[in-house]
């Protein structure tokens, strides 16, 4: 005689309670193993029917899809740290069309501020520049160039030269250059500029 429905439900509940519940990770792993086994068996059956030996080969990524190095990836290590003072900066001063006598006077003033002026060109060394000054520098003088720029009154242009091997900075005075910045103007310019930012070609920014 069949058991009443209520008794069968109680029996089913007891059977369920006795089952061991596997962790979710184990259930997923078991499912993956079953799927792989089924796939391998199907491949082997088809290959056997065709009279060849079945060999399982996992999918290989397309070499063309592998990321390669960027064409313009930065490769130059740059020094961004500001010098402790003008005494740590070595520069060469050139006349790019500055008013007569102003290049000599500026060189003397820069030396008075403790900058090391290595070279002073007697005449123009390049076509006249449109701005007040141009500051050229390499990876080892990013911070030094920022300090020099702050001492030049007006909006001097910064020109980064990745291949420059040393920390020397070239300063060319243009036709609109008038004077050096005052101490107050230098401090204001440094605060406004903040920490020197790396040119796009820089890959690292070690300190001094």
Buried (B, 14 or more C-beta within 10 A) or exposed (E): EEEEEEEEEEEEEEEEEEEEEEEEEEEEEEEEEEEEEEEEEEBBEEBEEEEEEBEEEEEEEEEEEEEEEEEEEBEBEBBBBBBEEBEBBBBBBBBBBBBEEBBBEBBEBBBEBEBBBEEBBEEBEEEEBEBBBBBBBBBBBBBBBBBBBBBBBBEBBBEBBBEBEEBBBBBBBBBBBEBBBEEEBBEEBBEEBEEBEBBEBBEEBEEE
